[in-house]
Amino acid sequence: MGNAAEIETPANKLELRSIAKTYRIGGQTADVLHGIDLTVRDREFVSVVGPSGSGKSTLFYMIGGLTEPSAGSVWLDGRDVTGERGLISYMPQHDGLFPWRSILDNVVLSQEIAGRSKAAARRDAREWLQRVGLGGYEEALPHQLSGGMRQRASFLRALLSPRDLMCLDEPFGALDALTRLEMQQWLLRIWEDNRRSVLFVTHSIEEALLLSDRVYVLAGRPATVADVVDVPFGRPRDEAVTSDSAFLSLKKRIYETLRAGSGRG
Ligand code: ADP
């Protein structure tokens, strides 16, 4: 537990300031994002919801320094890091595990790259694999695991990275509905026990509301922040919250915003 002062003024882990992105291909330009302001405070779970093509992955590439914004800046821990790479932990849409590395070797990868002692990294990873129900799979190869299990291993790799900010790009998009539900529950439990700063991208309104402290809604072309929703439900949370009337009305509000932004409102 932090003290009262920390709770009143939590540090900003990530700040996007007036970000815009225009892609140029040949003689054509495409304005993808405009005037994006977004904050993830320390130990907050923040989601970005938007239809496909609204620039969510582009936002991540800019945070990760893989592409530069056309305007605006990216701040981490109060420092302008626009264009700098290697400062965040990233979990991609598809698990991103190396097929030739064992599950254990995949999970320790981010720590290995950061120069942590191999023995310590492996010890922690073994402990965590047990905790997330992957004990006994340390030496298995990714293809020997189900989709949900691979996502858990991939999430663990991001969680054990020494980088504080975790960026999760639609991590459950490729899973079947039931596995997705299980993974959402799983993520809630793990995150509530080990709070990290998370920026989570999804096109599922329900998933965003279930998991997050705050939801940014991207809509329009170029996409802007059409709404910011503070999620009022306490923690620990479980899926029972999804039938709460306040949950349903927030879901409707976000849906209407997306619909208006698509020109179908
Ligand atoms: P989302 O993740 O929300 O589906 P993306 O960030 O992948 O959206 O893409 C947003 C828009 O930017 C799309 O129209 C896409 O075609 C375009 N785009 C993405 N990357 C590039 C690129 N490297 N060059 C040109 N256009 C791109």
Boltz pocket constraint, residues with backbone or C-beta under 6 A from the ligand:
constraints:
  - pocket:
      binder: B
      contacts: [[A, 23], [A, 24], [A, 25], [A, 30], [A, 32], [A, 50], [A, 51], [A, 52], [A, 53], [A, 54], [A, 55], [A, 56], [A, 57], [A, 58], [A, 59]]
      max_distance: 6.0
